[in-house]
Amino acid sequence: MNESKDLDQQNALSLDALRKRINAVDSELLSLISERAQLAQRVAEAKLAEDPDTVFYRPEREAQVMRRIMALNEGPLSDEEMARLFREIMSSCLALEQPISVAYLGPNGTYSQQATLKHFGGAVEGVPVATIPDVFRQVEAGQVAYGVVPVENSTEGAINQTFDMFVSSNVRVCGEIFLPIHNNLIGRRGALDEPIERIYSHSQPLAQCRGWLAVHYPQAELIAVSSNAEAVRLAEQDKNGAAIAGSHATHYFDVDILVRNIEDLASNVTHFLVIGREPVGPSGDDRTLLLASVHNQPGALERLLEPLSRHGIDITHLESRPSRVQPWHYVFFVEVKGHCEDGPLAQALEEYEGSMIDVRVLGSWPAAVI
Ligand SMILES: C=C(O[C@@H]1C=C(C(=O)O)C=C[C@H]1O)C(=O)O
């Protein structure tokens, strides 16, 4: 009895001592983070002195900072966790230089909002808009500095609306985000006590959960709405309704998660692109998106791809879309490894000049770090 009391006391003492050490470390961290923020402010002054129209946000530098931290990290926190912490520190430092405004498909609670926060950190000034074309328009008009748009889901494939917007837009791709997607059945507390007659979601999550829905709710009416957050809003008001959305959406409505992780494929990931107006410099590990308009002739696709393979360029994604100019005329989106200023890719791009293949660089950006 007494022995265990002694042990308790020792533990209590060591707990106290450990907390004192944590306080001391926190004080050090505080002054180091403040010093870092001051240095970032000096960088801002230096950038302004060089160019009054300077862009403060430098995605290539941020990617390098995170990659360096991951390489130096010795644990116990994982490399990804450490990079996430530095992501947040940089987000706050950048907000000191200039708050950064980013449009995404709203309302609050969408996967696009989650992707925006993952990429830009919590200090971002998020601007939710109604549609994907609105994200492009806000960026083009300079109403926001950047936009975040989904391009591909690992289960359902390309987001055609995004690809089609690139054809007529002059925005530049300047970043990418991979967001693991876990869909949940969401509704009012106790919604499962009543029959579920309607299930609301964006068409993408409805498709990603097609198999689960067929087994569990074969009779329910599936209603596609403009976003999964809008679906949650509707489910909140419908006694016999539920929504499919990410858990993040529950923060904004009076709802519960009824069933977790109902996606048909466990590794369900959505790829988003960051769009802006400025080109981004090389970071050492980059991706480039090309838009090619190819005449409907035998071997045309081969003539597009051959220079890339000859220069050893890795193709990470190939997508074709109707050109919308004439029937059976296509445009191709080719995502490749490398920066358009990198030797081999720059050489391949030069070869298209004056050829029958019209290739436009939609942007080069640092490969996603986390
Ligand atoms: C400080 C800079 O500006 C911004 C802030 C960064 C940071 O906090 O490390 C990195 C890149 C920029 O987005 C810089 O360019 O070095």
The ligand as a Tripos MOL2 file, in Angstrom:
@<TRIPOS>MOLECULE
LIG
   16    16     1     0     0
SMALL
NO_CHARGES

@<TRIPOS>ATOM
      1 C1         10.0790   33.5750  -46.5240 C.2       1 LIG1
      2 C2          9.7420   33.4700  -47.8050 C.2       1 LIG1
      3 O1          8.4450   33.7450  -48.3050 O.3       1 LIG1
      4 C3          7.3410   32.8980  -48.1110 C.3       1 LIG1
      5 C4          7.4130   32.1920  -46.8220 C.2       1 LIG1
      6 C5          8.2030   31.0600  -46.7070 C.2       1 LIG1
      7 C6          8.6280   30.5240  -45.3600 C.2       1 LIG1
      8 O2          8.0060   30.8680  -44.3600 O.co2     1 LIG1
      9 O3          9.6190   29.7810  -45.3180 O.co2     1 LIG1
     10 C7          8.6160   30.4030  -47.8840 C.2       1 LIG1
     11 C8          8.2650   30.8410  -49.1280 C.2       1 LIG1
     12 C9          7.3230   31.9690  -49.3210 C.3       1 LIG1
     13 O4          6.0310   31.4630  -49.5390 O.3       1 LIG1
     14 C10        10.7510   33.0590  -48.8380 C.2       1 LIG1
     15 O5         10.4900   33.2050  -50.0410 O.co2     1 LIG1
     16 O6         11.8280   32.5730  -48.4360 O.co2     1 LIG1
@<TRIPOS>BOND
     1     1     2 2
     2     2     3 1
     3     2    14 1
     4     3     4 1
     5     4     5 1
     6     4    12 1
     7     5     6 2
     8     6     7 1
     9     6    10 1
    10     7     8 2
    11     7     9 1
    12    10    11 2
    13    11    12 1
    14    12    13 1
    15    14    15 2
    16    14    16 1
@<TRIPOS>SUBSTRUCTURE
     1 LIG1         1 GROUP 0 **** ****
